[in-house]
Amino acid sequence: MRQSSLYVLLAFLAAFMCAALESRGDELVTIDGETLAGKVNSVAEGQVSIDVTKDEASESQSLSLSDLRSIRLIPELFDEDDKTELLVDNRRTDEHKASEEHEASAKIKLRKGHHAFTLVYWQKDEPAKLSIEVAGPGGEFGAITPEVLFRVNESVEIEPSAGNDDEGFRLSSKGEGFEAGVHYEIRDLGDHSITSLAELRGVTQNSSGGHRMLDLSMKHPDRDFAVILRGYFSIQEDGEYGAKLKSTGNSQLFVGPTPAALMPLTEEKSAGQWLVRFRDGGHVRGKLESWESEHCLVKYQLDKQSHELSIPAIELTELWPTTSKPEEMKSEREDEPGDLDSVYAKGKGDRIQRVSGTVLGITDKSFRFEYKDQERTISMDRIMGIVMRKVDRPDADMQLVAHRLVLLNELTLPGQLSDISDEKVTFRLPWRETLEAIREDVREVVIAKGRFQSLSEIEPLEVTQTPFFDRVIAMTIDKSLTGAKLQIGEKTYDKGLCLPSRTVLSYALDGEYDRFRCKLGLQDSEGDDGNAIVKVMADSDVLLEIDELTGGQEPQEVDLDVSGRQRLTLLVDFGKNLNIGDHVVWANAHLLRGEETP
């Protein structure tokens, strides 16, 4: 890059510096979908306390846990002694359409030499577009060129910038071993909704390598991903430099060492990993260390640290080796008995066979299993999956499964939130053990059994689907029938159901809920040909009937009284256009309990 173009790159940064450095902090999401940002400092007697800053003054507010959907704990991106500056903040706002490019810029004064930077881009569904323009002292904006971009190998030690000198110029880094190009890494966001880059900590790294330019020309996913570009700008003379970021998604430019929260975490890539699911929701991924005395011991990794979790067998529902694909075992799982444990193992010719009986434990790398009153063993390397019978728990305390604790490695535990302090989160598990997690390792606490209940999170009582021709198209949860993000009109949604015609879907209410709410419409990305009949029923009464739901419409607000009802039924039927385009979205479909939660 010529010095005139680099001037622009770093110049645009300073204008947004002060505003960008303001952190939104933690986030409480209420049952109405509103977000309250601040610092969560305690939980006591079912109330969460949060410090909220308004007009430069801090005030403490208290909310009932039952009135929340979730608590997101967002760590600080910078340490107090961090020499890194967030310079250009080009995050999307609600004013920007998904496909619309937006820009931000700033300025900074730099001394001659190499200056470390980190450029981050992340998006959900927007078309992936990112560009950076720069300008040197007194120059105009222009495209950045590879000649000014450098990186170093991990083995090379570089002395970082000492910050600004007395004249307000940022000092350069010191060292040797600079090579042409920059380093990049791609992370799969999956279902993560990122509001602060600190939330990228712990997100899986898909790929990494070297790159010549600051753009998105490397191979990356179509959506729900982040790209982190790291390197050094070579500055040829002292002066004021500027930069402009243009992107469709979110982009931010930092000058200084890469914030620790953005550095990749190493994961243990050992064999013998299992996905272990709990009966009250959630899962852990790790190694089965032992299984005896009706307890299963799982060892898992979290931020380079090894942890153990002892789980009563009665709390387990499914265990799958991470090399297994349970979604491809539908035929093998037909007529699965509910009163016995089922072990799926490879037999001759790698054919998967089911054996039903009672799991007894693990001995010498084999599963002990009671089958037809005889104890047998099956080598663990033959096991493709285990499905446990559901045993009654007459003394179960349902308050101990009211919440979900989500950690960085996607470990999700059912239980009850006890407290949140500056250092840790205290959580009581359904089997009455207490788990203490480092606050920075906790991503979110989901209020699973408060007043808000998402239909995405509960099993339906009954699903009946009648195809127009031969092929049954299965309903989908939190995505469209083609796998795209749920979308009605211009609005996209992370949660909801998508039902083809003809589908009849029922849920148990059992008199617990007062309201059913959602946004209703046809999936926008599948065209405007849809024409469907829609009904919502509570018990035998029709609460809502739409004779002709068509494409190209904005979402319809649905808010229905279901108090005292036992059963909720959603129906999508064929309209005037056969079944073409009948992809009905029930966005953010949820139930609300009254003021008194169970």
PyMOL commands that set and color helices and strands:
alter all, ss='L'
color gray80, all
select helices_A, chain A and resi 3-15+17-21+65-67+146-148+197-200+260-262+313-315+326-328+348-350+380-382+398-401+439-441+455-457+524-526
alter helices_A, ss='H'
color red, helices_A
select strands_A, chain A and resi 26-30+35-44+47-54+57-64+68-72+85-90+102-110+113-123+130-135+142-143+149-151+179-180+182-188+205-211+225-235+239-247+250-255+273-278+283-292+295-302+305-312+316-321+341-346+352-363+366-371+374-379+383-387+403-407+412-420+424-428+434-438+442-447+452-454+462-465+476-477+486-488+491-493+496-500+503-508+513-522+531-538+541-550+556-561+567-574+583-593
alter strands_A, ss='S'
color yellow, strands_A
deselect
rebuild
show_as cartoon
